[in-house]
């Protein structure tokens, strides 16, 4: 609904310059596929680079993506139609799964757009780890409020999000709680050690991540080149976990375009400050973990030349980081161009840029929920990123994009199991939490996407990525895949029944674990993940859906020692009102 409101408002100022083919009359309904989403940015499209997300804990890889259908503009004014503004759904599945969600949208208002969401999902399942069945419970609760106020030529936005994700450290380890290990004493003589039991060196088996975000934004809309453009935002976030660590973040973002004759002066600015405080948890007291103040200031000045069929950006990316770990100054080029060949059919884009990737405490915990909660991670800097991409619209039914990237980076982090040395120094053993190791190097990425719309009722999408890491010191890019392939398809059999399916292939990955007084490389098998689902709309209010994930029941690992769910299914129903 937010997408619809923005689309109608922008069409009043910008004439449609594309062919419109009316296939059939569209009657909007609220179905299980409709999700509240962020307002779209007014920006130039880029070549997509698929990335694998490591967010989920004991769950299978998510199946077919949630699709929000585009709502076409009507050719003539129509009388207001009664729309269902709210939607509620519930579902259940194996692994003792229960979940539900509630959505609300304010519709048919030219000045405001308001959306609410609330959801919860819990699983009390167990997973086989070695010779035992471990509790792999998780409980995920989320809620959000999204508001837009449309002024003449401006949009004021307010977004609030809450999430609480509770889970367990259920992964395998070969540490023994009763064994005694040799631990270095922080801030002491490098040769000084103390003894600690295995029970003291691992956190409690339960963990949670609780976050709250609030963001305020102001964006102006202009449709000619002689006007100033701006997009600004302020935000605050708070994060906490069961270990007693809290992190507060303050954010500022401002992007400005100022016309100067035939050119544009573009200035991107941002400031992010993160403050970490630690509690009195006994596990935190084992090491030298403490608070952290981390501030990153960035500026991206550039001159733009925009023609009818091309765009040229000449700029720099500048950053200054004030961090308790270490201060850094970052400088990288931001020079790229885009050109349309056979307007609307083929486009090329390429250049060289850079990227700063701050590793805040919250970001690391989100990337790997099983990361050691007493660890701070350094910022990674991809100082030189060469890229070249192409997009093609072969027909109204076929689109294609491809991209090649070559990154030169420093201080990139990779996750490895935390290890401890026996008291008698005879061998190392590892825990089910993860440390990071750093390395410099290069990354070559080749990716592509093909979308096929065989008919108004049948869609097919293919995506693939290949990664080649070259590192200075590490033997492998630990836990990083060498390739990813994804296939998605959906078929609308009739006005009531929709079928969808997906297949994911994730290449093998390497993990490093201690072996005696050295290390051993473990290869995690590729992931073959096949999913099917269906949605049946009984009428304008009721719909029923089912999903069957990991139909091959493959036993795969996202992180070493942490098996994911095998075959799992869920069925549910939704009601619009």
Buried (B, 14 or more C-beta within 10 A) or exposed (E): BBBBBBBEBBEEEEEEEEEEEEEEEEEBBBBBBBEBEEBEEBEEEEBBBBEBEBEBBBBBBBBBEEBBEEEEEEEEEEEEEEBBBEBBBEBEBEBEBBBBBBBBBBBEEEEEBBBBBBBBBBBEBBBEBEEEEBEBBBBBBBBBBBBBBBEEEEBEBBBBBBBBBBBBBBBBBBBEEEBBBBBBEEEEEEEEBEEBEBEEBBBEEEBBBBBBBBBBBBBBBBEEEEEEBBBBBBBEBBBBBBBBBBBBBBBBBBBBBEBEEEBBBBBBBBBBBBBBEBEEBEBBEBBEBEEBEBBBBBBBBBEBEBEEEBBBBBBBBBBBBEBEBEEBEBEBBBBBBBBBEEEEEBBBBBBBBBBBEBBBBBBBBBBBBBBBBBBBBBBBBBBBBBBBBBBBBEEEBEBBBBBBBBBBBBBBBBBBBBBBBBBEEEBBBBBBBBBBBBBBBBBBBBBBBBBBBEEEEBBBBBBBBBBEBEBEEBEBBBBBBBBBBBBBBBBBEEEEEBBBBBBBBBBEBBBBBBBEEEBEEBEBEBBBBBBBBBBBBEEBBEBBBBBBBBBBEBBBBBBBBBBBBBBBBBEBBBBBE
